Amino acid sequence: MNAITAPLRELAEFEEGQALLKKERACIGFTGCVDSQKLHMVYGLSDGFTQKIIVTFSDKRAREIGAEYGFYDRRTMVYPGKDLIFYQADIHGNLLTRQRIQVLRALLEREEVTIVTSIDSCLDCLVPLAVWKEKVIKIRNDSEIDLDRMKRHLVELGYEWAAQVEVPGQFSIRGGIMDVFSLTEDNPWRIELWGDEVDSIRSFDAESQRSIENLEEITIYPATEVVLNKETIRQGIKAIEKEAQKSQKKFRDEMKTEEGARVRQIAAELKDQLEEMEHIAGAESFVRYFYKKTESLLEYLPENTLVVIDEPNRLTEHAKTTEEEFRESMIHRLEKGYLLPGQMEVIRNHQEVVHRFHQMHTLSLSTMEPRGNAWNFTMEMQLTVKSVNPYNNSFEMLVKDLLRWKKSGYRMLLLSPSRTRAARLAKDLQDQELSAFYSEDPKELIQPGQIKVTWGRVSRGFEYPMVKYVVISETDIFGKEKKK
């Protein structure tokens, strides 16, 4: 998208920041940014990085950024955070797990992707990525499969047996036919066997059962983030029982028999579930019992990853609040015997996460200059950026501004989410004797005084006065569409 990012290269701050980010691991801070313009800056500075991750202060903001950044990079994925306190209450079924695992697959396959997430996701203690990678199943057309062994393996990966697969996370085996609905796919797979050898693999529609496409090879990723096998389960049960006995003795010494009984019951129920290889509700909260060494999402990222921090002050404040709320809630439950001590260790200290950011190729974008001593920037730069004032359906006001910018030699880019409306807008502007043209060619540059109208979407427009460049969205002109 040369036409969109070309004016940025005329900013000395942009060139200096990009050179430093590529050269070494540094934490570069840009201030004076506005919301939509931040993503424009990210796209320009991310050139040369195979993976990008944008970390913001809340899941709601992450979803907004994910939707908008799709204009710049269609390979944008949102990695939703878990509710760290009420982790068992997942009203979305396995939707959040599915979205998270799709991101993990992209990282394992080293896809060029932009991940958008919240700081809460960086606080998680996760299973080491190498362990998760070992559990991936690859099946080719000439593979040999032991169905009994495969059934046990799929259960270990968190898949649920069903008579007929209907939703992601299920599998079924009928005679020499195995159906699997992977969490990373839109349609399930059907593997037909001739004896122990794979005869055919094809995707099919879960509702009509009709075949869609013949495949040579498939990769089945786990349906859970905490993958367990017999050895990790054995070690986990041992660690849980040992800690439960220790907690029970402590409660008994304090004459708290009711709390001690609760701890004993929790450990007994967990042991029964694990020995039956059942899926444990909120298994992530027991990850420390199964894996002594855990990793964070930031450790999953390859070395050549650009980390973008959206509003560092708000991010650290939110992380600190989340951590304090988690600790307070868990301490209260621990004192009442509703959980085991190891469940207190499922999130990281927010200061550790900030320290990790400083060791990566990190770009910080904020409106105001960051306060406090949490952030130590290698270089800080001030940008001059303005928001575009809304036109409230006034075409006359828009034309007036465009004529003023044309006279000053501005390059103007107008974006519309509809190709038809964009082409019509270009024609309407031409009728006003403006040098407007419609083009979908991202490489077609805008000359001073010209208006390029194209298909695309940003939430709000922005202006770079120093390089005489302005972007106007359809929202600025006509306002947001009202949702029912």
N, C-alpha and C positions, 0 to 999 in steps of 0.2 A: 504494500500500500504506500508507494512512494508519494503520491499526491497528498496523503494525510500526514505523513511524518516528515516530508522534505523541509517544511519551514522550521521544524525543531532544530535542524542541523545548523541553522543560522544563529542559534543561541549559544553563546560562549559557555554558559553554565552546563548546557546539555552535552556539548562535546567533551568538556573536562570531566563531567561525571561519568559518561559512558566509558571513556578511556580508563579511568581509575577502577570502575567496576570490573572490566574485563581483565585488567592487569593483575589484580591481587584481590584477596579476600578483604573487603573493606565495608564499612557501614557509612553510606553516603546519605545525607539528609537534605531534602528540598522542602522549603517552606514557601508559603504564599499560594499554595495550590487550592483549587476548588474541585468539588466532587467528581464531575464528569471529566474534567481535564486531567485528573490523576491517572485515569485509565489510558488516556492518549499518551501521557508521558511514559507510562509503563510499557506500552506497546513500542514506543520509539526506543527506549533504553534496553529492551529485552532482546534486541537483535544479537545473535551469536550464542544465546543460551538455549540449550535443548529443552530444559524444563523450567517452568516458572511457577512460583507459589505466591499467592496474594493472601496475606494474613490480616484479618480485620478484627474489630472488637466484639462482634456479635454474629450469630447465625443469620439473623434477619438481614443484616448488612451484607453478609457473604452471599446470600441468595440474590440480592439486588445487583451486586457486582458481577456475579456469575451470569446473570441474564444480560447485563449491559456489555460485558467484555466479549461476549459471543460475537459482537459486531467486528471486533478486531481479530479474534482468534476463534474459529468455529470448534476447535478442539478444547474448549473450556469445560472443566468439570468441577462441580461443587462437592467438597468433602464435608458432610455435615458433622457437627459435634454431637457427642452423647450428653444426655443430662447426667452430670456427674453425681448428683445427689439422689435423684429418683430414677436410677438406671434401669430398674425393673419395669417401669411403667412406659412401655413402648406402644403408643396408640397407633403407630404406623405399621404394625406387623414387622416384616423384615425389610421394609422400604429403606430405612436409614442404613442398615447393614449392607443392603444391595448397593446403594450409592457409594458407600465407603470401600467395598470390595472392588467395585469397578475402577476406582482410583488406584487401589493397590495393584490391580492387574496392569493398568497403564504404566505404573512405575516399574513393575517387574519386567515388562516387555520393552522398557526404555522408549516408550512413545513420546513424541514431541507434544507436550500437553501443558495447559495452564490450569493449575489447581487453585481453587478459591476456598478458603476455610476461615474459621474463627480461631482466636487464641486458645479457646477451650480445648480444641482438638490437639493442640501442641502440648497440653498438660497431661494427656493420656499416657499411661504406661502400657505399651503394646508388646505383643509377642515378637521376638526378633524376626526380621524379614527373611533371613536365611532359613529359619525353621518353617515359616509359612510357605516359602518357595519349594521346600522339599516335599510338601504334601500335594503339590499340583499333579494331576493325572493327565498324561497324554495318551491318546488312543489313535492309532493309524488303521488304515484299511487292512493291513496284513498283520495286525497285532494278534496275540493270543491272550484270552481273558479267562480267569477262573471266577465264575460268577459268585460263588460263596465268599471268596476272598474280596472281590470287588464290592460286594454288599457291605461287608465289615468296614472296608476302607471308606466308602461313602458316608456311612454312619459316623465314623471318626471325623469326617470333614464337616459334619453338621447337617447332612441331608436327611430328610425324613422320608421313610418308606410310605408309599401310597398305592392303592389299587390302580389308579390312573393319574398321571401327572397333570396338574392343572395350573399350579402357580410355581414361581421360582423357588428353589430349595427343596424340591421333591424328586424322588426317583421311584421307578417300579421295575420289577423283573418278572416276566411271564414266559416260561419255557426258555427259548433261545433268543428272546428279545429283551433288551434293556433300554428303558427310557430315562433320560436325565434332563432336568430343567435347571441349568446352571444360573446362578445369580447374576452372571455377567452377560447373559444373552437375552434377546427378546423372544426367542422361540426355543422349545425343547429339542433335544436330539433323540433319534432312535438308532440304536446299534443292534443289528441283526447278526447272529452267530451261526456258523456252520461247524458244529462241534464246539471246540474251544477257540476257533479262529474267526476273526471279524470278517463278515461277508460284505456288509455295507453299512455306511453311516449317512444319515440324512437328517436335515431339520424338518420339523413339521408344525402345523398349526395345532395348538393345544385344544382348541374348541372343536374344530371340524375333523381333526386327526389326518388332514390331507398333507402329503409331502410337499416341501417347498424347494429344497435344494440338496443335491448329493454332495458329500464332503469327503475329502481324502484324509483329513486329520482334525481332531478336536482337542481342546485343552479344558479340563474341568478344574475350576478353582474352588477352594473351600467355600462353604456356605456360612461360615462363622469365622470371626477374627481370632478366637481362642481355640486352636486346633489341639486335640488331645488324642494320644494313643495309650496303649496299655502301660508303657513305662512311665509316662508323665502322670497318668492317673494314679499309678502305684505310689510315686513320689509325693503327689499332691495329697492323697489320703493320709499318708504317713505324717506329712507336715501339718495337716489340719487337725489330726487326732492329738498330736503332740502339743499344739498350741491350745486346743480346747481343754485338755487336761490341766495345763498350766493356768488358764483363765478360771477354770472351775475351782481349782485349789485356792486361787486368790479370792474368789467370791465366798468360798466356804469359810476361809479364815476371817473374812469380814462379816460373817453371819448373814450373807445374802444368798439364801438357799434358792429363792425363786430365779434370780439372775443366773446362778450356776446351772440350774436345770435347763434354762433356755439355751445356754451355750452347748450343753451336752446334746440337747435335741437337734440343734443346728448341725453339729458335727455328724450325728448319726444319720440324719436325712441326706446330707451331702454324700456321705459314704455310700448309702444305698443307691442314690442316683448315679454316682460315678461307676459303681460296680456293675450296674445294669446298662452302662454306656448311654444313658439318657442325656438329652440336652439340658444343661443347668440354666435356669432363668438368671440373668445377670452374671453369666460366667466371667465377664471381664473384671468383676469385683474380687475374684479369687485368683487372678492371674499370677500374683506373687507366690502362691503355693505351688503352682505348676512350673513356673520359670523363674529361677533366681535372678537372671539377668533379663531386663526388659529394655525396650527401645522406645523412642518417641517418633512421631511422624517426621520430624526434622532429620532424624538419623536414617530414615528410609530414603531420603532424597539423594540422588547422585551428586557428585562433586560440582559439576557444571550446572548448578541450579541458581536462578536469580530469585532471591527472597524479597518480597515487597511488603513493607509494613504500612498499613493504612492508619494514620493518626496514632503515633506511638504513645502519646499521653493517655488517650482513652483506652488503648489496648492494655497498657500496664495496670491502669486503675481497675479495669474489668477483670483482668487475671488475678489481681490481688484480692478483689472482692469474692470472686469464685472460690479461690483457695481458702479464704477465711470462712465462708459459708459452709464449704465442704468439711473443714476441720471441726467446726462447731457442731454441725449436724452429726458427724460420725462419733465424736467424743461422747455426745449425749446417748447415742445408740449403744456405744461400747460399754458405757457405765450401767446400762440397763440389761446388758447381755443379749442384745439383738444382733450382734455381729462379732466376728473374730478380729483380733488386733491387726492381722495381715491385710484386712480390707481397708485399713487406714492408709495403706501405701500404694494406692492405685493412681495417684496423681503426683506430678512433679512440682517442685517449688518454682514459682513464676520467675524468680531471679535466675534460676538455672536456665530457663528457656530464653530469657533475654540475653544471657551470657552466650548461649549457643548462636543466637542471631548475629552477635558481633564476630563470630568465627566464620561466617559465610559471606557470600556475595550479596550484601543486603542494601536495599534501597528504601529509604523512609520518605513518605510523602505526607505533609501535614499543612493545615491552613495557618496555624500559629506556630511560633517557635516552641519546641518541646521544653518543658520545665523539669527541674529536679536533676538528679545525678544517675538515673537508671540507664540513660543512653549516652554512649561515648562515641560521637561521630568522628570518622576520619576526616571528613570534610562537610561543611554546611554551606548551602547556597540558597539565596533568596530569589524567587521568581516573581515576575510581574504578570499576573493573570487576572482577568475580570470575568465575572458571570455576565451572560447576556440577559438583558431585561425582557420580561415577557411582553408579547404584543397583544394578548387578549383578543384574538381574532381580528385585529386591525391590519388589513393588508396595506393600507396607506402608510401606517407607521413603519412597517417593515420596508417598504419601498423607499421611504425617506431615509432610513438608516443605511440601506444598501447604496443609495446615491451618495451619501456622505462618505461611506467607506471607499466607494469607487473613486471619488475625487481625491482621497488620501492615498490611493494606490494599494488598498488592501486586497488580499486574496481571500475569497469567501467561499465557504463550503456549506451547502444546505443539505440536510439529511431527512429522508422520509422513509418510513417502514413499508410503504407501498410503492412499487415501481410505477404504477399508473398515475398515482398522485404526484410522484416526483417529476415525471415527464410533463404532466399538465402544469405544475408549478413553474418549471423552466420556461414553458411557452408563455405563461402569464407574465413572467418577469421580462421576457423579450418584448412583449407588447408595451412594456413601460420604458422601452429604450435602454434596457440594461444588458450588459454583455453576459448573458446567462446561457448555459448549455447543459444538456442532460447527458451523462456518460456513466457507464458501469465499469469502465476500464480503470483499475486502481492505479495504473502507472501514468495516466494522463494528468500531467501537472497543471496547476492553476497559475495563470499569469497575473501580474498586478492589475487590479481593476476588473478582473473576471469573476464570475459566479459559477461554480460547478454544483449542479444538483445531482444527487445520486441516491441510490437505495441503501438504507442503513438506519440504525437507531442508536441514539444516545439520549439519556434522560434530560439533560440540559445543555445548552450551548455555552461556549466560552471564547474568550478573546485573548490573544497575545499581542499587546500594543507594541512591544519592542520590535517584532518582526512583521507587524501589520498582517495578521492572519486571524480569521474569525470562523468559528463553526457554529451553525444555527440548526437546532433540531426542530422537528415539527411540533413538539411539545411547547417550545418557546412561542411559536406562531399561533397555534390553535388551542393550547392547553391540554391537560391530560384527559383521556377518555374516562368517562364515569363508568365504574363497574357496578353491575347489578348486585 
